[in-house]
Structures are given as C-alpha cells and as structure tokens.
C-alpha cells in the first residue's frame, strides 16, 4: 500500500517532458494597467488593441527572466513559464498611435496601441520589413533585427 502511495505521489510531482508544446511565436498581446503592474492579455493579432507580437521564443534556464535572451533591438521580454522567454516587438501599422497606460497605483507604465488623440505620445509614419531603413527628419527609428523590421515614429 505504501509503495502504491509513493508511486502515485511521484506521478503527481514529476512532469512529463514537453512533447506537444505549442510555440507562442505569432501570438499577440494587448497591454492594460492592473492595480500595481502592467498586464498582458493574449488577443487576436488583428484586434485594435494588439500592441505586441511574439517574434521569438528563447529557452532561458532558471527561474528569472533573462532580458539578454532576445536579439539586438528594443524587444520587450516576457516570461510566462519557467524556461521560455518570449521576445516581443511592437505590432504597429502606418498611421497607428501609441498611448501611455499606467497601473492604477501609478507605479508602472507602458505604451499601448490606441486611437490617435491628444493623449497620444507618438504616431507611426512608416513600417518597413527588411534591411534597416532610415526614417525622416524628426522621426525616431525603431529597428528590430528578427524579423528585420524598421518602425518610424513621430512624437506628437
């Protein structure tokens, strides 16, 4: 009886290896302010509030988020499971705007895709997939190396 209980206990404690793990590459996230932090929610990439897109998943051993796991560029690193760091890039199109969202207690903030209005911080003037492009005068160049994408933003 004791042997059966031990085997049952080990069965619960030992996880099977990841065999059918679905890569989140291509998934998109909306950003919203929580009480103390900024939260991410999976959304359809065609949704108006899709702000970030997962472009790469990197195995990062250990318990902490490895910010250096993502390639060169202004990627946002997100970790939902032990061992996987998701590298996110902005999911923006020409003419879309970025607004600031803040946690309810005001401790954290992030940019979120939203309607262009007087609260907008910047507007996308150009998105180019491929080799690094130059943006126009007065525009900020945001370049991601994987996939090679240039986003030109003008501050509002």
N, C-alpha and C positions, 0 to 999 in steps of 0.2 A: 504494500500500500504506500509506504514511504517513497519507494522508488518511482511509483506512478506519479505521485505528487511532485517529486523533484523534476521528472521529465516534463510534466505539464508546466511547471514554473519556468524551466529553461525555454520551452517553446514560446512562452509569452515574452521572455526577456530578449531572446535572440531574434533579430530582424532578418528576414530573408534578403539576399542581395538585390540591388536594383536591376531588375530584368526588363521591366516594361516602363522604365522611366521616360516620361514624355518631356522633351526639351522645351522650355518656355520661349525659345527663340521665335520671334514673330508676334508674341503676345504684347498687348499694350496695357498701360496703366493710366488711370485718372488720378489726380492728386487733390486731396482735400485736407482741411485743417481739423485735427482732432482736439481734444482737451489740452494735452501737453505737447503733442508732436504733430508732424505732418504724416498723413496716412496715404497709402496707395491701394487702389482697388482695380482688379482686372476688368477691362472693358473691351468691347469690340474696337478694333483699330479705326473703324470708320465713324466712331462716335465723336460728337463735337468736343467732348471733354478728354479725349485721348491725348495725353501730354507726353508720355514717354513710351518708347518701343524697345523691347528686349532684342538686342542685336547679337549678343554673345553670352554664353554661359561658361564660366571658368570654374573648375574644381579647385576649391580653396580649403585644404585640410585644416582642421582645428575648429575651434568654437567661435572665433572672432571674424568679423567682416574684413576681408583683405582688399583695401582700397586700391592697392597697386596691382591687383589682378587684371584689371581692364587695360586695354591697349592705350596708346597715346591719344589724347583728346579729352574733352570735357565730359566724359561719361559719368553718369550717376550710377553708383554701385548699390545694389540691393541684394539682401540675403534673406531668404525665407526658410531655408533648410540648412542643416549642417552640411558643409562641403560644397555648396553651389553658390557662387557669386554671379548675379545677373548684371550685365553691363547694359545700361540704358542710354539711349540717345533721344534727343527731343524729336517728337513726332509732329512736325510742323509743315505747313504748306504756304506758298506765297500768299500774302495778304492776311495771314492769321496773326493774332496778337498774344503776347504773354502778359499776364497779370500776376500780382503777388498774392499768395494765400498765406494766412498766418494762423497758428494754433490759437484756440480760444483764450489761453492764458498769455498769449503773445510771446512765448519762449522760442518758437521756431517759425521759420518761413521758407517758402519755396516758390518757384514760378509755376504757373498753371496756364494752359491754353484757354483762352476765353474770348469773349466778344470784345471788339475794339471799341474802347470808350475813353473817357477822361481819366480812368484809373489804370489804363494800360501802361506798362513800362517800356515795351518795345514792340515793333511790328516787323514781320518777315517780308523782306523785299525780293529775295531770290533763294531758291534751293536747287543745288546742282549735285547730281550724283556722278562721281568720277574723280579725276585728279583735282587737287586743291585749286580753287578758283579765288580770284581777288574780288573783293567787294568794293563798292563805290565809295567816294569820299563821304565821311560822316557815318559810315556803316561799320558795324562790328562783324568781324569774320569769326564764325564758329566752325571748326573743322573736326570731323570725326574720321579716323583712319580706317575703321572697319564697320560697316562698309564705307568706302571713301565718299564722304558727303560734306558739302560746304553749305552752311546756312548763313545768309546775310541778314543782319538785323539793324534797324534804325531805332534809336532811342526816341521815345515820344515825350 
